[in-house]
Amino acid sequence: MDITAGQVVTGLEIGPVAHGGHFVTRHEGRVIFVRHALTGELVDVRITEVSKRFARADVIAVHRASPHRVTPPCPIAGRCGGCDFQHVEPGHSRELKRQVVAELLGHLAGYDFTGEVLEVQPAPLGWRRRMRYHLDDSGRAGLRGHRSEDLVPLPEGGCRIADPGISAPPADAGRPGGELLAVAGAPSLFVAPGPGSGTVTEQVGEQAFLVAVDGFWQAHAAAPTVLTDAVMAGLVPKPGDVAFDLFCGVGLFAGALAAAGAQVWGIEGDRRAAELARVNVPGATFAAGDVGRRLVGLPRAADLVVLDPPRAGAGSGVLAAIAARHPRGIAYVACDPAALGRDLKIASELGYEPVSVTAYDLFPLTQHIECVAILAPR
Ligand SMILES: C[S@@+](CC[C@H](N)C(=O)[O-])C[C@H]1O[C@@H](n2cnc3c(N)ncnc32)[C@H](O)[C@@H]1O
């Protein structure tokens, strides 16, 4: 008999962790990706989704628990879509992420990842500097469920991974049925999203960055510093170097490269972010638009390239245009190790190999991982 959504399947032995915060098991020959399980456990699950090749499920009972299972710090863990690993001891969640990075980079790029996933403070709670809350019809704030539009009301004490200043919106802060963006700071800010939501200033070392409240900024409090330090240590810019910052947002890496004396060109798809980048890094040149299309307008030779693409990765066109500039170093900042694996393979075909790949736990208690790969010509 075939399985269907909503069905309960009992007595499943849980296998290895997979990308996306799932654990793999099989039932009657079909692969099931299970949330909130751990390797070695014996569990009952409820099927949440069925496709031709596999099914998804969620744990509803644990008969034999892993020694790494803990009581989640948040009472809505498992229902809220934000945290996948609240039931995992934090040190072990980094080990799970290491296994995912090693498997993906090995399988997709033939790269032997031997590192750890590095802990970054604050962790594992109170690290998120930006939140998006949804308000129900009575104005009560909540967060969306996993792969769902369902609203899960915030627990007493608010979101555990958010900075304490934004762990819950103040009463009456927003319109019932609407949304509220929260930005941690002194003071913290709660505003409705949209073009009128304004800007905030983020300080990274000596440099200040204007950021649109509803625009992109790294979520973890320490991410801007950690990632900038990794990029700069990997690339070692020299005064006069020609450097590109691709997918540059409001110019985080462009700012560091320019401060080191490089001549910097940046490209960013969000027009408002590109405008703010011009204000934030006045010595650099920024183009607004698609990286794949705008790269042709940048200098024909580059010494250094930073790229920080969205989850889909950079792809062959962008990587070929970078390789054609013959940079001596490329820093690839990756929020999806699968995309990084695919792009490392393409980069290798273009003559660039990883000198190092470092993984950071910039999303504690969730399945997400940030990597920085430094590439050099073979
Ligand atoms: C992961 S963010 C990195 C931003 C910046 N490097 C930072 O750390 O603040 C990716 C950025 O790429 C931009 N983006 C996404 N797709 C793009 C594309 N095809 N061309 C140009 N920019 C794009 C997004 O608007 C976003 O600002």
PDBQT file of the ligand as one rigid body, heavy atoms in Angstrom, charges set to zero:
ROOT
HETATM    1  C1  LIG A 401      23.483  36.712   0.576  1.00  0.00    +0.000 C 
HETATM    2  S1  LIG A 401      23.126  38.374   0.147  1.00  0.00    +0.000 S 
HETATM    3  C2  LIG A 401      24.734  39.096   0.355  1.00  0.00    +0.000 C 
HETATM    4  C3  LIG A 401      24.791  40.586   0.471  1.00  0.00    +0.000 C 
HETATM    5  C4  LIG A 401      26.105  41.171   0.956  1.00  0.00    +0.000 C 
HETATM    6  N1  LIG A 401      27.259  40.505   0.383  1.00  0.00    +0.000 N 
HETATM    7  C5  LIG A 401      26.189  41.171   2.464  1.00  0.00    +0.000 C 
HETATM    8  O1  LIG A 401      26.886  40.313   3.032  1.00  0.00    +0.000 OA
HETATM    9  O2  LIG A 401      25.539  42.002   3.101  1.00  0.00    +0.000 OA
HETATM   10  C6  LIG A 401      22.905  38.205  -1.579  1.00  0.00    +0.000 C 
HETATM   11  C7  LIG A 401      22.637  39.498  -2.295  1.00  0.00    +0.000 C 
HETATM   12  O3  LIG A 401      22.548  39.223  -3.687  1.00  0.00    +0.000 OA
HETATM   13  C8  LIG A 401      21.516  40.000  -4.252  1.00  0.00    +0.000 C 
HETATM   14  N2  LIG A 401      21.134  39.285  -5.479  1.00  0.00    +0.000 N 
HETATM   15  C9  LIG A 401      20.391  38.158  -5.606  1.00  0.00    +0.000 A 
HETATM   16  N3  LIG A 401      20.358  37.742  -6.886  1.00  0.00    +0.000 NA
HETATM   17  C10 LIG A 401      21.094  38.636  -7.600  1.00  0.00    +0.000 A 
HETATM   18  C11 LIG A 401      21.459  38.732  -8.960  1.00  0.00    +0.000 A 
HETATM   19  N4  LIG A 401      21.055  37.818  -9.864  1.00  0.00    +0.000 N 
HETATM   20  N5  LIG A 401      22.244  39.746  -9.337  1.00  0.00    +0.000 NA
HETATM   21  C12 LIG A 401      22.655  40.670  -8.440  1.00  0.00    +0.000 A 
HETATM   22  N6  LIG A 401      22.364  40.620  -7.119  1.00  0.00    +0.000 NA
HETATM   23  C13 LIG A 401      21.585  39.609  -6.702  1.00  0.00    +0.000 A 
HETATM   24  C14 LIG A 401      20.466  40.115  -3.175  1.00  0.00    +0.000 C 
HETATM   25  O4  LIG A 401      19.683  41.282  -3.361  1.00  0.00    +0.000 OA
HETATM   26  C15 LIG A 401      21.332  40.185  -1.910  1.00  0.00    +0.000 C 
HETATM   27  O5  LIG A 401      21.619  41.514  -1.567  1.00  0.00    +0.000 OA
ENDROOT
TORSDOF 0
